Amino acid sequence: MLHWASATHSGSRKPRNDDSLIRFSSSPQGAHLLADEGALSLEKNDLVFAVSDGMGGGNAGDIASSILLQRMSEIIPETFKIAASGFFPDCLSHLGDAIRSIHEQINQSASSEETRGMAATLALTWFTPENLYLANVGDSRIYLSREGKLEQLSRDHTRAWAQWQRGEITEIQYRSHPRRSALYEVVGAGHAAVCPHFAAVPYQVGDRFLICSDGLIDGVWERHISDALAIANAPRESAEILMKRAIDNAGIDDTTLIVVHVDGPTVRSDSSE
């Protein structure tokens, strides 16, 4: 059983929110969009939670992030059709094909002066009964909190983040780094290709996940994320704690997050196949 809560806030920099988020169940019937907050078993469907931060293209960042997540909700359920045909789908390969296809679509859609150069980041979690499959491009993040220990599962596609992870600079130095937001991987932007980060992660009861845009990271530190995920009793509580702190401390950029708790068994029974 997964419990989740999500929220998004338009930054003070501009009235339009370039962030997008999506929550949907994936089944042989396709994708079913989910509410901002809820709980659902993996008995008969997979669950997908994703955040995207749009950028570039003049005023078209929101278009890029919206296209990206909408298309993911159309492509991911295709794995059920593949399985029904007698083939065992490779979820990570399926994600890779999907992102590359959408990358080309966004570039093709950026033909006007208003949309030229539009792009988006991606942080996506795909829960099946067996594994969590994740994909990320750019600097939107995915965190796991397990038994009080926080781990970033995604990778920021910036050189400054790599320096921080290698221990060459501190978190304080990273946060003030002049090239912290210089992304070398995005979906779109006219780039010839995109190279996402993928991972398959076994999860367990008690795990807590955070999927967020970089607007949240502007206003919270690693220790704040760790505390909020570890001490809160419900996803809504964690989401509210993190959103309030991020807005109070920064709030300039658009801020979006989804918190997911694994609260019960997720094994799919044979009767649901």
DRENDO-1510 file (C-alpha; in Angstrom, 1 decimal, always signed):
<recs>
REC; n; res; u; v; w
REC; 1; MET; +0.0; +0.0; +0.0 .
REC; 2; LEU; +1.3; +3.4; -1.0 .
REC; 3; HIS; +0.2; +6.7; +0.6 .
REC; 4; TRP; +1.1; +10.0; -1.0 .
REC; 5; ALA; +0.6; +13.7; -0.8 .
REC; 6; SER; +1.7; +16.4; -3.3 .
REC; 7; ALA; +1.8; +20.2; -3.6 .
REC; 8; THR; +3.0; +22.9; -5.9 .
REC; 9; HIS; +3.6; +26.6; -5.4 .
REC; 10; SER; +4.3; +29.3; -8.0 .
REC; 11; GLY; +7.4; +31.3; -7.1 .
REC; 12; SER; +7.5; +35.0; -6.5 .
REC; 13; ARG; +9.6; +35.5; -9.6 .
REC; 14; LYS; +6.7; +35.2; -12.0 .
REC; 15; PRO; +2.9; +34.5; -12.0 .
REC; 16; ARG; +3.1; +31.4; -14.1 .
REC; 17; ASN; +4.2; +28.1; -12.6 .
REC; 18; ASP; +6.6; +26.2; -15.0 .
REC; 19; ASP; +6.6; +23.1; -12.7 .
REC; 20; SER; +4.3; +20.2; -13.5 .
REC; 21; LEU; +3.5; +17.1; -11.5 .
REC; 22; ILE; +1.6; +14.0; -12.1 .
REC; 23; ARG; +0.3; +11.1; -10.1 .
REC; 24; PHE; -1.3; +8.1; -11.9 .
REC; 25; SER; -2.1; +4.5; -11.7 .
REC; 26; SER; -1.0; +2.3; -14.7 .
REC; 27; SER; -3.0; -0.7; -15.7 .
REC; 28; PRO; -4.1; -2.6; -18.8 .
REC; 29; GLN; -6.8; +0.0; -19.1 .
REC; 30; GLY; -4.2; +2.8; -19.4 .
REC; 31; ALA; -3.4; +5.6; -17.0 .
REC; 32; HIS; -5.8; +6.9; -14.3 .
REC; 33; LEU; -4.9; +10.3; -12.8 .
REC; 34; LEU; -4.9; +10.4; -9.0 .
REC; 35; ALA; -5.8; +13.1; -6.5 .
REC; 36; ASP; -3.3; +15.3; -4.7 .
REC; 37; GLU; -3.4; +13.0; -1.7 .
REC; 38; GLY; -4.5; +9.4; -1.3 .
REC; 39; ALA; -3.6; +5.8; -0.7 .
REC; 40; LEU; -3.7; +2.8; -3.2 .
REC; 41; SER; -2.6; -0.8; -3.3 .
REC; 42; LEU; -0.4; -2.2; -6.1 .
REC; 43; GLU; -2.6; -5.2; -6.2 .
REC; 44; LYS; -4.0; -4.4; -9.7 .
REC; 45; ASN; -1.9; -1.5; -11.0 .
REC; 46; ASP; +1.5; +0.2; -10.9 .
REC; 47; LEU; +1.7; +3.7; -9.4 .
REC; 48; VAL; +3.8; +6.5; -11.0 .
REC; 49; PHE; +4.7; +9.9; -9.4 .
REC; 50; ALA; +6.7; +12.5; -11.3 .
REC; 51; VAL; +7.8; +16.1; -11.2 .
REC; 52; SER; +9.1; +18.2; -14.1 .
REC; 53; ASP; +10.5; +21.8; -14.1 .
REC; 54; GLY; +10.0; +23.6; -17.4 .
REC; 55; MET; +12.5; +26.1; -18.7 .
REC; 56; GLY; +13.6; +28.0; -21.8 .
REC; 57; GLY; +11.5; +28.8; -24.9 .
REC; 58; GLY; +10.7; +32.3; -23.8 .
REC; 59; ASN; +7.4; +31.7; -21.9 .
REC; 60; ALA; +7.0; +28.0; -22.9 .
REC; 61; GLY; +8.7; +26.3; -20.0 .
REC; 62; ASP; +5.3; +25.2; -18.6 .
REC; 63; ILE; +4.4; +23.7; -22.0 .
REC; 64; ALA; +7.6; +21.6; -22.1 .
REC; 65; SER; +7.0; +20.2; -18.6 .
REC; 66; SER; +3.3; +19.5; -19.3 .
REC; 67; ILE; +4.1; +17.7; -22.5 .
REC; 68; LEU; +6.7; +15.6; -20.8 .
REC; 69; LEU; +4.5; +14.3; -18.0 .
REC; 70; GLN; +1.4; +13.9; -20.2 .
REC; 71; ARG; +3.3; +11.7; -22.7 .
REC; 72; MET; +4.8; +9.6; -19.9 .
REC; 73; SER; +1.3; +8.8; -18.6 .
REC; 74; GLU; +0.5; +7.6; -22.1 .
REC; 75; ILE; +3.6; +5.5; -22.7 .
REC; 76; ILE; +4.2; +3.8; -19.4 .
REC; 77; PRO; +0.9; +1.8; -19.4 .
REC; 78; GLU; +2.0; +0.2; -22.7 .
REC; 79; THR; +4.1; -2.3; -20.7 .
REC; 80; PHE; +0.9; -4.1; -19.8 .
REC; 81; LYS; +0.1; -4.6; -23.5 .
REC; 82; ILE; +3.6; -5.9; -24.1 .
REC; 83; ALA; +3.2; -8.4; -21.2 .
REC; 84; ALA; -0.2; -9.5; -22.5 .
REC; 85; SER; +1.5; -10.3; -25.8 .
REC; 86; GLY; +3.7; -12.8; -24.0 .
REC; 87; PHE; +6.8; -10.7; -23.7 .
REC; 88; PHE; +8.4; -9.6; -20.4 .
REC; 89; PRO; +8.9; -5.8; -20.7 .
REC; 90; ASP; +12.2; -4.2; -19.4 .
REC; 91; CYS; +10.9; -1.2; -17.5 .
REC; 92; LEU; +14.1; +0.7; -17.6 .
REC; 93; SER; +14.5; +0.2; -21.4 .
REC; 94; HIS; +10.8; +1.3; -21.8 .
REC; 95; LEU; +11.5; +4.5; -19.8 .
REC; 96; GLY; +14.6; +5.2; -21.9 .
REC; 97; ASP; +12.7; +4.8; -25.1 .
REC; 98; ALA; +9.9; +7.0; -23.8 .
REC; 99; ILE; +12.2; +9.8; -22.7 .
REC; 100; ARG; +14.1; +9.8; -26.0 .
REC; 101; SER; +10.8; +9.9; -27.9 .
REC; 102; ILE; +9.5; +12.8; -25.9 .
REC; 103; HIS; +12.8; +14.6; -26.2 .
REC; 104; GLU; +12.4; +14.6; -30.0 .
REC; 105; GLN; +8.8; +15.6; -29.7 .
REC; 106; ILE; +9.6; +18.7; -27.5 .
REC; 107; ASN; +12.3; +19.7; -29.9 .
REC; 108; GLN; +10.0; +19.4; -32.9 .
REC; 109; SER; +7.3; +21.5; -31.0 .
REC; 110; ALA; +9.8; +24.3; -30.4 .
REC; 111; SER; +9.5; +25.7; -33.9 .
REC; 112; SER; +8.1; +29.1; -33.1 .
REC; 113; GLU; +9.8; +32.2; -31.6 .
REC; 114; GLU; +7.8; +31.7; -28.4 .
REC; 115; THR; +8.8; +28.0; -27.9 .
REC; 116; ARG; +12.3; +27.8; -29.3 .
REC; 117; GLY; +14.7; +26.2; -26.8 .
REC; 118; MET; +12.0; +25.0; -24.4 .
REC; 119; ALA; +13.1; +22.2; -22.2 .
REC; 120; ALA; +12.2; +20.4; -18.9 .
REC; 121; THR; +13.8; +18.3; -16.2 .
REC; 122; LEU; +12.3; +15.0; -15.0 .
REC; 123; ALA; +12.2; +13.1; -11.7 .
REC; 124; LEU; +10.0; +10.0; -12.1 .
REC; 125; THR; +9.3; +7.1; -9.8 .
REC; 126; TRP; +7.5; +4.0; -11.1 .
REC; 127; PHE; +6.3; +1.6; -8.4 .
REC; 128; THR; +5.6; -2.0; -9.4 .
REC; 129; PRO; +5.1; -4.8; -6.9 .
REC; 130; GLU; +8.7; -6.0; -7.4 .
REC; 131; ASN; +10.7; -2.8; -7.7 .
REC; 132; LEU; +10.8; +1.0; -7.9 .
REC; 133; TYR; +12.1; +2.1; -11.3 .
REC; 134; LEU; +13.3; +5.7; -11.5 .
REC; 135; ALA; +14.4; +8.1; -14.2 .
REC; 136; ASN; +15.8; +11.6; -13.8 .
REC; 137; VAL; +17.1; +14.3; -16.1 .
REC; 138; GLY; +18.4; +17.6; -14.9 .
REC; 139; ASP; +18.2; +18.7; -11.2 .
REC; 140; SER; +14.8; +17.6; -10.1 .
REC; 141; ARG; +15.4; +15.1; -7.3 .
REC; 142; ILE; +14.3; +11.8; -5.8 .
REC; 143; TYR; +15.2; +10.9; -2.2 .
REC; 144; LEU; +14.7; +7.8; -0.1 .
REC; 145; SER; +14.4; +7.9; +3.7 .
REC; 146; ARG; +15.0; +4.5; +5.2 .
REC; 147; GLU; +15.3; +3.9; +9.0 .
REC; 148; GLY; +16.2; +7.6; +9.5 .
REC; 149; LYS; +18.9; +7.6; +6.8 .
REC; 150; LEU; +18.5; +9.9; +3.8 .
REC; 151; GLU; +19.8; +9.0; +0.3 .
REC; 152; GLN; +19.5; +10.9; -2.9 .
REC; 153; LEU; +18.6; +8.3; -5.6 .
REC; 154; SER; +18.6; +10.7; -8.5 .
REC; 155; ARG; +21.6; +12.6; -9.9 .
REC; 156; ASP; +21.8; +16.3; -10.6 .
REC; 157; HIS; +23.2; +16.8; -14.1 .
REC; 158; THR; +25.5; +19.6; -13.1 .
REC; 159; ARG; +29.3; +19.6; -12.6 .
REC; 160; ALA; +28.9; +21.5; -9.2 .
REC; 161; TRP; +26.7; +18.6; -7.9 .
REC; 162; ALA; +29.3; +16.1; -9.0 .
REC; 163; GLN; +32.0; +18.0; -7.1 .
REC; 164; TRP; +29.9; +18.0; -4.0 .
REC; 165; GLN; +29.2; +14.3; -4.2 .
REC; 166; ARG; +32.9; +13.6; -4.6 .
REC; 167; GLY; +33.7; +15.6; -1.5 .
REC; 168; GLU; +35.6; +18.3; -3.4 .
REC; 169; ILE; +33.2; +21.0; -2.0 .
REC; 170; THR; +30.9; +21.2; +1.0 .
REC; 171; GLU; +27.1; +21.5; +0.8 .
REC; 172; ILE; +27.4; +25.2; +1.7 .
REC; 173; GLN; +29.9; +25.7; -1.2 .
REC; 174; TYR; +27.6; +23.8; -3.5 .
REC; 175; ARG; +24.6; +25.9; -2.7 .
REC; 176; SER; +26.4; +29.1; -3.5 .
REC; 177; HIS; +28.2; +27.7; -6.5 .
REC; 178; PRO; +27.8; +30.1; -9.6 .
REC; 179; ARG; +27.3; +27.1; -11.9 .
REC; 180; ARG; +25.0; +25.1; -9.6 .
REC; 181; SER; +22.0; +25.4; -12.1 .
REC; 182; ALA; +24.0; +24.9; -15.3 .
REC; 183; LEU; +22.4; +21.7; -16.5 .
REC; 184; TYR; +24.2; +19.6; -19.1 .
REC; 185; GLU; +21.2; +17.2; -19.5 .
REC; 186; VAL; +17.6; +18.3; -20.1 .
REC; 187; VAL; +14.7; +17.0; -22.1 .
REC; 188; GLY; +14.4; +19.3; -25.2 .
REC; 189; ALA; +16.3; +22.5; -25.5 .
REC; 190; GLY; +17.3; +21.6; -29.1 .
REC; 191; HIS; +19.9; +19.1; -27.8 .
REC; 192; ALA; +20.7; +16.3; -30.2 .
REC; 193; ALA; +20.3; +13.6; -27.6 .
REC; 194; VAL; +19.4; +13.1; -23.9 .
REC; 195; CYS; +21.1; +10.7; -21.5 .
REC; 196; PRO; +18.9; +10.2; -18.4 .
REC; 197; HIS; +19.9; +8.5; -15.1 .
REC; 198; PHE; +18.0; +5.2; -14.5 .
REC; 199; ALA; +17.9; +2.9; -11.5 .
REC; 200; ALA; +16.0; -0.1; -10.2 .
REC; 201; VAL; +15.6; +0.1; -6.4 .
REC; 202; PRO; +14.1; -2.6; -4.2 .
REC; 203; TYR; +11.9; -0.9; -1.6 .
REC; 204; GLN; +10.4; -2.1; +1.7 .
REC; 205; VAL; +7.7; -1.3; +4.2 .
REC; 206; GLY; +8.5; +1.9; +6.0 .
REC; 207; ASP; +10.4; +3.5; +3.2 .
REC; 208; ARG; +9.6; +7.2; +2.5 .
REC; 209; PHE; +10.2; +8.9; -0.8 .
REC; 210; LEU; +10.4; +12.6; -1.9 .
REC; 211; ILE; +10.2; +13.7; -5.5 .
REC; 212; CYS; +10.8; +17.4; -5.9 .
REC; 213; SER; +11.8; +20.3; -8.2 .
REC; 214; ASP; +14.9; +22.4; -7.5 .
REC; 215; GLY; +12.7; +25.2; -6.1 .
REC; 216; LEU; +12.3; +23.1; -2.9 .
REC; 217; ILE; +16.1; +22.5; -2.6 .
REC; 218; ASP; +16.6; +26.3; -2.7 .
REC; 219; GLY; +14.9; +26.6; +0.6 .
REC; 220; VAL; +15.7; +23.4; +2.5 .
REC; 221; TRP; +19.0; +21.6; +3.4 .
REC; 222; GLU; +19.6; +17.9; +3.4 .
REC; 223; ARG; +19.1; +17.7; +7.1 .
REC; 224; HIS; +15.7; +19.4; +6.8 .
REC; 225; ILE; +14.6; +16.8; +4.3 .
REC; 226; SER; +15.9; +14.0; +6.5 .
REC; 227; ASP; +14.0; +15.3; +9.5 .
REC; 228; ALA; +10.7; +16.0; +7.7 .
REC; 229; LEU; +10.6; +12.5; +6.2 .
REC; 230; ALA; +11.8; +10.7; +9.3 .
REC; 231; ILE; +9.5; +12.3; +11.9 .
REC; 232; ALA; +6.3; +12.9; +10.1 .
REC; 233; ASN; +3.5; +10.4; +10.6 .
REC; 234; ALA; +1.8; +11.0; +7.2 .
REC; 235; PRO; +2.9; +12.2; +3.7 .
REC; 236; ARG; +0.7; +15.3; +4.1 .
REC; 237; GLU; +2.6; +16.3; +7.2 .
REC; 238; SER; +6.0; +15.9; +5.6 .
REC; 239; ALA; +4.8; +17.8; +2.5 .
REC; 240; GLU; +3.5; +20.7; +4.5 .
REC; 241; ILE; +6.7; +21.0; +6.7 .
REC; 242; LEU; +8.9; +21.0; +3.6 .
REC; 243; MET; +6.8; +23.4; +1.5 .
REC; 244; LYS; +6.5; +25.9; +4.4 .
REC; 245; ARG; +10.2; +25.9; +5.1 .
REC; 246; ALA; +11.1; +26.2; +1.4 .
REC; 247; ILE; +8.8; +29.2; +0.8 .
REC; 248; ASP; +9.8; +30.9; +4.1 .
REC; 249; ASN; +13.6; +30.5; +3.3 .
REC; 250; ALA; +13.5; +31.1; -0.5 .
REC; 251; GLY; +10.2; +31.0; -2.4 .
REC; 252; ILE; +11.5; +32.7; -5.5 .
REC; 253; ASP; +11.4; +29.7; -7.8 .
REC; 254; ASP; +8.4; +27.4; -8.4 .
REC; 255; THR; +8.3; +24.7; -5.8 .
REC; 256; THR; +6.8; +21.2; -6.3 .
REC; 257; LEU; +7.0; +18.0; -4.3 .
REC; 258; ILE; +5.4; +14.6; -3.9 .
REC; 259; VAL; +5.9; +12.5; -0.7 .
REC; 260; VAL; +5.2; +8.8; -0.8 .
REC; 261; HIS; +5.1; +6.3; +2.1 .
REC; 262; VAL; +5.3; +2.5; +1.7 .
REC; 263; ASP; +2.9; +1.3; +4.4 .
REC; 264; GLY; +2.1; -2.3; +3.6 .
REC; 265; PRO; +2.8; -5.3; +1.4 .
REC; 266; THR; +2.9; -4.7; -2.3 .
REC; 267; VAL; +3.0; -8.3; -3.8 .
REC; 268; ARG; +0.5; -8.7; -6.6 .
REC; 269; SER; -1.6; -11.9; -6.4 .
REC; 270; ASP; -2.0; -14.3; -9.3 .
REC; 271; SER; -5.7; -13.7; -9.4 .
REC; 272; SER; -5.2; -10.1; -10.6 .
REC; 273; GLU; -3.1; -11.1; -13.6 .
</recs>
